């Protein structure tokens, strides 16, 4: 299961990665943003 945030109502929704044609169960929107951790990644330069 992957967590997404609805672009319309901003509620968190979880979907199976195999699901096609997903829409928000709260408002019916089809626009989603993948939730990312708030911690910034650190990379080592070569």
CHARMM-style PDB file with segment names, atoms N, HN, CA, C and O in Angstrom:
ATOM      1  N   UNK     1       0.838  -1.184   0.000  1.00  0.00      PROA
ATOM      2  CA  UNK     1       0.000   0.000   0.000  1.00  0.00      PROA
ATOM      3  C   UNK     1       0.885   1.250   0.000  1.00  0.00      PROA
ATOM      4  O   UNK     1       1.895   1.320   0.700  1.00  0.00      PROA
ATOM      5  N   UNK     2       0.481   2.218  -0.794  1.00  0.00      PROA
ATOM      6  HN  UNK     2      -0.340   2.162  -1.363  1.00  0.00      PROA
ATOM      7  CA  UNK     2       1.219   3.457  -0.925  1.00  0.00      PROA
ATOM      8  C   UNK     2       0.343   4.606  -0.449  1.00  0.00      PROA
ATOM      9  O   UNK     2      -0.835   4.676  -0.799  1.00  0.00      PROA
ATOM     10  N   UNK     3       0.911   5.509   0.349  1.00  0.00      PROA
ATOM     11  HN  UNK     3       1.868   5.452   0.633  1.00  0.00      PROA
ATOM     12  CA  UNK     3       0.161   6.646   0.874  1.00  0.00      PROA
ATOM     13  C   UNK     3       0.210   7.835  -0.058  1.00  0.00      PROA
ATOM     14  O   UNK     3       1.279   8.215  -0.536  1.00  0.00      PROA
ATOM     15  N   UNK     4      -0.943   8.421  -0.318  1.00  0.00      PROA
ATOM     16  HN  UNK     4      -1.812   8.112   0.070  1.00  0.00      PROA
ATOM     17  CA  UNK     4      -1.050   9.611  -1.157  1.00  0.00      PROA
ATOM     18  C   UNK     4      -1.906  10.641  -0.446  1.00  0.00      PROA
ATOM     19  O   UNK     4      -2.704  10.305   0.429  1.00  0.00      PROA
ATOM     20  N   UNK     5      -1.733  11.900  -0.829  1.00  0.00      PROA
ATOM     21  HN  UNK     5      -1.084  12.173  -1.540  1.00  0.00      PROA
ATOM     22  CA  UNK     5      -2.566  12.981  -0.297  1.00  0.00      PROA
ATOM     23  C   UNK     5      -3.433  13.493  -1.436  1.00  0.00      PROA
ATOM     24  O   UNK     5      -2.929  13.781  -2.521  1.00  0.00      PROA
ATOM     25  N   UNK     6      -4.724  13.608  -1.197  1.00  0.00      PROA
ATOM     26  HN  UNK     6      -5.133  13.375  -0.315  1.00  0.00      PROA
ATOM     27  CA  UNK     6      -5.663  14.093  -2.199  1.00  0.00      PROA
ATOM     28  C   UNK     6      -5.352  15.554  -2.515  1.00  0.00      PROA
ATOM     29  O   UNK     6      -5.143  16.356  -1.605  1.00  0.00      PROA
ATOM     30  N   UNK     7      -5.321  15.901  -3.796  1.00  0.00      PROA
ATOM     31  HN  UNK     7      -5.490  15.250  -4.536  1.00  0.00      PROA
ATOM     32  CA  UNK     7      -5.038  17.265  -4.216  1.00  0.00      PROA
ATOM     33  C   UNK     7      -6.190  18.221  -3.954  1.00  0.00      PROA
ATOM     34  O   UNK     7      -5.992  19.436  -3.943  1.00  0.00      PROA
ATOM     35  N   UNK     8      -7.383  17.697  -3.743  1.00  0.00      PROA
ATOM     36  HN  UNK     8      -7.544  16.710  -3.752  1.00  0.00      PROA
ATOM     37  CA  UNK     8      -8.561  18.537  -3.537  1.00  0.00      PROA
ATOM     38  C   UNK     8      -8.878  18.725  -2.048  1.00  0.00      PROA
ATOM     39  O   UNK     8      -8.926  19.855  -1.563  1.00  0.00      PROA
ATOM     40  N   UNK     9      -9.092  17.631  -1.331  1.00  0.00      PROA
ATOM     41  HN  UNK     9      -9.054  16.713  -1.725  1.00  0.00      PROA
ATOM     42  CA  UNK     9      -9.502  17.738   0.077  1.00  0.00      PROA
ATOM     43  C   UNK     9      -8.343  17.575   1.061  1.00  0.00      PROA
ATOM     44  O   UNK     9      -8.539  17.729   2.266  1.00  0.00      PROA
ATOM     45  N   UNK    10      -7.139  17.267   0.569  1.00  0.00      PROA
ATOM     46  HN  UNK    10      -6.980  17.142  -0.410  1.00  0.00      PROA
ATOM     47  CA  UNK    10      -5.903  17.157   1.365  1.00  0.00      PROA
ATOM     48  C   UNK    10      -5.916  16.029   2.384  1.00  0.00      PROA
ATOM     49  O   UNK    10      -5.099  16.036   3.305  1.00  0.00      PROA
ATOM     50  N   UNK    11      -6.823  15.051   2.252  1.00  0.00      PROA
ATOM     51  HN  UNK    11      -7.487  15.045   1.504  1.00  0.00      PROA
ATOM     52  CA  UNK    11      -6.858  13.917   3.168  1.00  0.00      PROA
ATOM     53  C   UNK    11      -5.922  12.820   2.670  1.00  0.00      PROA
ATOM     54  O   UNK    11      -5.717  12.669   1.465  1.00  0.00      PROA
ATOM     55  N   UNK    12      -5.357  12.059   3.599  1.00  0.00      PROA
ATOM     56  HN  UNK    12      -5.523  12.181   4.578  1.00  0.00      PROA
ATOM     57  CA  UNK    12      -4.464  10.964   3.252  1.00  0.00      PROA
ATOM     58  C   UNK    12      -5.285   9.756   2.827  1.00  0.00      PROA
ATOM     59  O   UNK    12      -6.244   9.371   3.496  1.00  0.00      PROA
ATOM     60  N   UNK    13      -4.890   9.162   1.695  1.00  0.00      PROA
ATOM     61  HN  UNK    13      -4.111   9.475   1.152  1.00  0.00      PROA
ATOM     62  CA  UNK    13      -5.587   8.006   1.137  1.00  0.00      PROA
ATOM     63  C   UNK    13      -4.533   6.965   0.798  1.00  0.00      PROA
ATOM     64  O   UNK    13      -3.467   7.312   0.288  1.00  0.00      PROA
ATOM     65  N   UNK    14      -4.813   5.687   1.072  1.00  0.00      PROA
ATOM     66  HN  UNK    14      -5.678   5.405   1.486  1.00  0.00      PROA
ATOM     67  CA  UNK    14      -3.882   4.621   0.726  1.00  0.00      PROA
ATOM     68  C   UNK    14      -4.473   3.773  -0.386  1.00  0.00      PROA
ATOM     69  O   UNK    14      -5.644   3.395  -0.348  1.00  0.00      PROA
ATOM     70  N   UNK    15      -3.629   3.478  -1.391  1.00  0.00      PROA
ATOM     71  HN  UNK    15      -2.678   3.785  -1.423  1.00  0.00      PROA
ATOM     72  CA  UNK    15      -4.050   2.673  -2.523  1.00  0.00      PROA
ATOM     73  C   UNK    15      -3.092   1.535  -2.754  1.00  0.00      PROA
ATOM     74  O   UNK    15      -1.911   1.623  -2.417  1.00  0.00      PROA
ATOM     75  N   UNK    16      -3.598   0.470  -3.327  1.00  0.00      PROA
ATOM     76  HN  UNK    16      -4.557   0.399  -3.602  1.00  0.00      PROA
ATOM     77  CA  UNK    16      -2.767  -0.624  -3.787  1.00  0.00      PROA
ATOM     78  C   UNK    16      -2.107  -0.173  -5.088  1.00  0.00      PROA
ATOM     79  O   UNK    16      -2.749   0.490  -5.902  1.00  0.00      PROA
ATOM     80  N   UNK    17      -0.835  -0.521  -5.298  1.00  0.00      PROA
ATOM     81  HN  UNK    17      -0.313  -1.060  -4.637  1.00  0.00      PROA
ATOM     82  CA  UNK    17      -0.103  -0.081  -6.488  1.00  0.00      PROA
ATOM     83  C   UNK    17      -0.695  -0.656  -7.776  1.00  0.00      PROA
ATOM     84  O   UNK    17      -0.446  -0.109  -8.850  1.00  0.00      PROA
ATOM     85  N   UNK    18      -1.460  -1.726  -7.706  1.00  0.00      PROA
ATOM     86  HN  UNK    18      -1.663  -2.171  -6.833  1.00  0.00      PROA
ATOM     87  CA  UNK    18      -2.051  -2.353  -8.883  1.00  0.00      PROA
ATOM     88  C   UNK    18      -3.374  -1.710  -9.299  1.00  0.00      PROA
ATOM     89  O   UNK    18      -3.914  -2.032 -10.357  1.00  0.00      PROA
ATOM     90  N   UNK    19      -3.892  -0.812  -8.479  1.00  0.00      PROA
ATOM     91  HN  UNK    19      -3.454  -0.551  -7.620  1.00  0.00      PROA
ATOM     92  CA  UNK    19      -5.190  -0.187  -8.723  1.00  0.00      PROA
ATOM     93  C   UNK    19      -5.084   0.855  -9.839  1.00  0.00      PROA
ATOM     94  O   UNK    19      -4.223   1.733  -9.789  1.00  0.00      PROA
ATOM     95  N   UNK    20      -5.943   0.760 -10.828  1.00  0.00      PROA
ATOM     96  HN  UNK    20      -6.643   0.047 -10.868  1.00  0.00      PROA
ATOM     97  CA  UNK    20      -5.963   1.722 -11.935  1.00  0.00      PROA
ATOM     98  C   UNK    20      -7.283   2.487 -11.869  1.00  0.00      PROA
ATOM     99  O   UNK    20      -8.323   1.916 -11.540  1.00  0.00      PROA
ATOM    100  N   UNK    21      -7.237   3.773 -12.181  1.00  0.00      PROA
ATOM    101  HN  UNK    21      -6.392   4.237 -12.449  1.00  0.00      PROA
ATOM    102  CA  UNK    21      -8.451   4.585 -12.151  1.00  0.00      PROA
ATOM    103  C   UNK    21      -8.867   4.920 -10.739  1.00  0.00      PROA
ATOM    104  O   UNK    21     -10.050   4.871 -10.404  1.00  0.00      PROA
ATOM    105  N   UNK    22      -7.897   5.262  -9.909  1.00  0.00      PROA
ATOM    106  HN  UNK    22      -6.935   5.303 -10.181  1.00  0.00      PROA
ATOM    107  CA  UNK    22      -8.195   5.551  -8.507  1.00  0.00      PROA
ATOM    108  C   UNK    22      -8.822   6.927  -8.347  1.00  0.00      PROA
ATOM    109  O   UNK    22      -8.530   7.850  -9.107  1.00  0.00      PROA
ATOM    110  N   UNK    23      -9.680   7.048  -7.353  1.00  0.00      PROA
ATOM    111  HN  UNK    23      -9.916   6.298  -6.736  1.00  0.00      PROA
ATOM    112  CA  UNK    23     -10.230   8.350  -7.003  1.00  0.00      PROA
ATOM    113  C   UNK    23     -10.464   8.392  -5.506  1.00  0.00      PROA
ATOM    114  O   UNK    23     -10.632   7.362  -4.854  1.00  0.00      PROA
ATOM    115  N   UNK    24     -10.471   9.602  -4.979  1.00  0.00      PROA
ATOM    116  HN  UNK    24     -10.334  10.439  -5.510  1.00  0.00      PROA
ATOM    117  CA  UNK    24     -10.582   9.816  -3.541  1.00  0.00      PROA
ATOM    118  C   UNK    24     -11.951   9.349  -3.043  1.00  0.00      PROA
ATOM    119  O   UNK    24     -12.975   9.729  -3.611  1.00  0.00      PROA
ATOM    120  N   UNK    25     -11.980   8.529  -1.986  1.00  0.00      PROA
ATOM    121  HN  UNK    25     -11.149   8.221  -1.524  1.00  0.00      PROA
ATOM    122  CA  UNK    25     -13.271   8.080  -1.448  1.00  0.00      PROA
ATOM    123  C   UNK    25     -14.009   9.197  -0.689  1.00  0.00      PROA
ATOM    124  O   UNK    25     -15.199   9.067  -0.401  1.00  0.00      PROA
ATOM    125  N   UNK    26     -13.309  10.284  -0.367  1.00  0.00      PROA
ATOM    126  HN  UNK    26     -12.343  10.390  -0.600  1.00  0.00      PROA
ATOM    127  CA  UNK    26     -13.925  11.378   0.391  1.00  0.00      PROA
ATOM    128  C   UNK    26     -14.591  12.420  -0.510  1.00  0.00      PROA
ATOM    129  O   UNK    26     -15.703  12.873  -0.239  1.00  0.00      PROA
ATOM    130  N   UNK    27     -13.875  12.799  -1.613  1.00  0.00      PROA
ATOM    131  HN  UNK    27     -12.972  12.431  -1.833  1.00  0.00      PROA
ATOM    132  CA  UNK    27     -14.414  13.882  -2.451  1.00  0.00      PROA
ATOM    133  C   UNK    27     -14.541  13.499  -3.927  1.00  0.00      PROA
ATOM    134  O   UNK    27     -15.154  14.239  -4.696  1.00  0.00      PROA
ATOM    135  N   UNK    28     -13.974  12.357  -4.340  1.00  0.00      PROA
ATOM    136  HN  UNK    28     -13.476  11.755  -3.715  1.00  0.00      PROA
ATOM    137  CA  UNK    28     -14.089  11.909  -5.723  1.00  0.00      PROA
ATOM    138  C   UNK    28     -13.026  12.453  -6.663  1.00  0.00      PROA
ATOM    139  O   UNK    28     -13.074  12.186  -7.863  1.00  0.00      PROA
ATOM    140  N   UNK    29     -12.065  13.212  -6.144  1.00  0.00      PROA
ATOM    141  HN  UNK    29     -12.026  13.430  -5.168  1.00  0.00      PROA
ATOM    142  CA  UNK    29     -11.006  13.784  -6.969  1.00  0.00      PROA
ATOM    143  C   UNK    29     -10.070  12.684  -7.486  1.00  0.00      PROA
ATOM    144  O   UNK    29      -9.922  11.636  -6.858  1.00  0.00      PROA
ATOM    145  N   UNK    30      -9.443  12.938  -8.636  1.00  0.00      PROA
ATOM    146  HN  UNK    30      -9.563  13.789  -9.147  1.00  0.00      PROA
ATOM    147  CA  UNK    30      -8.496  11.985  -9.203  1.00  0.00      PROA
ATOM    148  C   UNK    30      -7.075  12.538  -9.218  1.00  0.00      PROA
ATOM    149  O   UNK    30      -6.209  11.997  -9.905  1.00  0.00      PROA
ATOM    150  N   UNK    31      -6.826  13.612  -8.467  1.00  0.00      PROA
ATOM    151  HN  UNK    31      -7.530  14.051  -7.909  1.00  0.00      PROA
ATOM    152  CA  UNK    31      -5.515  14.234  -8.398  1.00  0.00      PROA
ATOM    153  C   UNK    31      -4.884  13.917  -7.048  1.00  0.00      PROA
ATOM    154  O   UNK    31      -5.447  14.242  -6.003  1.00  0.00      PROA
ATOM    155  N   UNK    32      -3.702  13.277  -7.070  1.00  0.00      PROA
ATOM    156  HN  UNK    32      -3.244  13.013  -7.919  1.00  0.00      PROA
ATOM    157  CA  UNK    32      -3.034  12.857  -5.843  1.00  0.00      PROA
ATOM    158  C   UNK    32      -1.572  13.248  -5.855  1.00  0.00      PROA
ATOM    159  O   UNK    32      -0.949  13.361  -6.910  1.00  0.00      PROA
ATOM    160  N   UNK    33      -1.034  13.454  -4.661  1.00  0.00      PROA
ATOM    161  HN  UNK    33      -1.540  13.362  -3.803  1.00  0.00      PROA
ATOM    162  CA  UNK    33       0.383  13.736  -4.477  1.00  0.00      PROA
ATOM    163  C   UNK    33       0.962  12.652  -3.581  1.00  0.00      PROA
ATOM    164  O   UNK    33       0.374  12.300  -2.558  1.00  0.00      PROA
ATOM    165  N   UNK    34       2.114  12.125  -3.970  1.00  0.00      PROA
ATOM    166  HN  UNK    34       2.592  12.411  -4.801  1.00  0.00      PROA
ATOM    167  CA  UNK    34       2.756  11.099  -3.167  1.00  0.00      PROA
ATOM    168  C   UNK    34       3.332  11.748  -1.918  1.00  0.00      PROA
ATOM    169  O   UNK    34       4.010  12.773  -1.994  1.00  0.00      PROA
ATOM    170  N   UNK    35       3.056  11.145  -0.768  1.00  0.00      PROA
ATOM    171  HN  UNK    35       2.505  10.312  -0.705  1.00  0.00      PROA
ATOM    172  CA  UNK    35       3.557  11.694   0.483  1.00  0.00      PROA
ATOM    173  C   UNK    35       5.040  11.394   0.614  1.00  0.00      PROA
ATOM    174  O   UNK    35       5.481  10.265   0.401  1.00  0.00      PROA
ATOM    175  N   UNK    36       5.790  12.407   0.961  1.00  0.00      PROA
ATOM    176  HN  UNK    36       5.432  13.324   1.134  1.00  0.00      PROA
ATOM    177  CA  UNK    36       7.242  12.302   1.123  1.00  0.00      PROA
ATOM    178  C   UNK    36       7.602  12.608   2.577  1.00  0.00      PROA
ATOM    179  O   UNK    36       6.914  13.388   3.236  1.00  0.00      PROA
ATOM    180  N   UNK    37       8.669  12.003   3.072  1.00  0.00      PROA
ATOM    181  HN  UNK    37       9.228  11.370   2.537  1.00  0.00      PROA
ATOM    182  CA  UNK    37       9.098  12.339   4.432  1.00  0.00      PROA
ATOM    183  C   UNK    37       9.582  13.783   4.511  1.00  0.00      PROA
ATOM    184  O   UNK    37      10.065  14.326   3.517  1.00  0.00      PROA
ATOM    185  N   UNK    38       9.459  14.407   5.671  1.00  0.00      PROA
ATOM    186  HN  UNK    38       9.067  13.966   6.478  1.00  0.00      PROA
ATOM    187  CA  UNK    38       9.836  15.808   5.823  1.00  0.00      PROA
ATOM    188  C   UNK    38      11.340  15.966   6.034  1.00  0.00      PROA
ATOM    189  O   UNK    38      11.863  17.075   5.924  1.00  0.00      PROA
ATOM    190  N   UNK    39      12.032  14.890   6.332  1.00  0.00      PROA
ATOM    191  HN  UNK    39      11.607  13.989   6.421  1.00  0.00      PROA
ATOM    192  CA  UNK    39      13.475  14.952   6.563  1.00  0.00      PROA
ATOM    193  C   UNK    39      14.203  15.014   5.228  1.00  0.00      PROA
ATOM    194  O   UNK    39      13.932  14.221   4.326  1.00  0.00      PROA
ATOM    195  N   UNK    40      15.133  15.965   5.105  1.00  0.00      PROA
ATOM    196  HN  UNK    40      15.354  16.610   5.838  1.00  0.00      PROA
ATOM    197  CA  UNK    40      15.918  16.110   3.885  1.00  0.00      PROA
ATOM    198  C   UNK    40      16.991  15.025   3.818  1.00  0.00      PROA
ATOM    199  O   UNK    40      17.567  14.646   4.838  1.00  0.00      PROA
ATOM    200  N   UNK    41      17.251  14.534   2.614  1.00  0.00      PROA
ATOM    201  HN  UNK    41      16.783  14.842   1.786  1.00  0.00      PROA
ATOM    202  CA  UNK    41      18.288  13.521   2.425  1.00  0.00      PROA
ATOM    203  C   UNK    41      19.649  14.189   2.337  1.00  0.00      PROA
ATOM    204  O   UNK    41      19.778  15.288   1.798  1.00  0.00      PROA
ATOM    205  N   UNK    42      20.658  13.521   2.868  1.00  0.00      PROA
ATOM    206  HN  UNK    42      20.552  12.629   3.306  1.00  0.00      PROA
ATOM    207  CA  UNK    42      22.026  14.005   2.747  1.00  0.00      PROA
ATOM    208  C   UNK    42      22.779  13.065   1.834  1.00  0.00      PROA
ATOM    209  O   UNK    42      22.726  11.847   2.002  1.00  0.00      PROA
ATOM    210  N   UNK    43      23.484  13.632   0.865  1.00  0.00      PROA
ATOM    211  HN  UNK    43      23.527  14.622   0.729  1.00  0.00      PROA
ATOM    212  CA  UNK    43      24.272  12.843  -0.070  1.00  0.00      PROA
ATOM    213  C   UNK    43      25.741  13.214   0.098  1.00  0.00      PROA
ATOM    214  O   UNK    43      26.074  14.358   0.409  1.00  0.00      PROA
ATOM    215  N   UNK    44      26.610  12.234  -0.111  1.00  0.00      PROA
ATOM    216  HN  UNK    44      26.339  11.305  -0.364  1.00  0.00      PROA
ATOM    217  CA  UNK    44      28.029  12.476  -0.040  1.00  0.00      PROA
ATOM    218  C   UNK    44      28.554  12.796  -1.423  1.00  0.00      PROA
ATOM    219  O   UNK    44      28.296  12.060  -2.375  1.00  0.00      PROA
ATOM    220  N   UNK    45      29.291  13.890  -1.540  1.00  0.00      PROA
ATOM    221  HN  UNK    45      29.501  14.488  -0.766  1.00  0.00      PROA
ATOM    222  CA  UNK    45      29.893  14.264  -2.817  1.00  0.00      PROA
ATOM    223  C   UNK    45      31.144  13.425  -3.048  1.00  0.00      PROA
ATOM    224  O   UNK    45      31.840  13.063  -2.100  1.00  0.00      PROA
ATOM    225  N   UNK    46      31.421  13.123  -4.291  1.00  0.00      PROA
ATOM    226  HN  UNK    46      30.855  13.417  -5.061  1.00  0.00      PROA
ATOM    227  CA  UNK    46      32.627  12.351  -4.612  1.00  0.00      PROA
ATOM    228  C   UNK    46      33.740  13.255  -5.009  1.00  0.00      PROA
ATOM    229  OT1 UNK    46      34.837  12.787  -5.315  1.00  0.00      PROA
TER     230      UNK     46
END
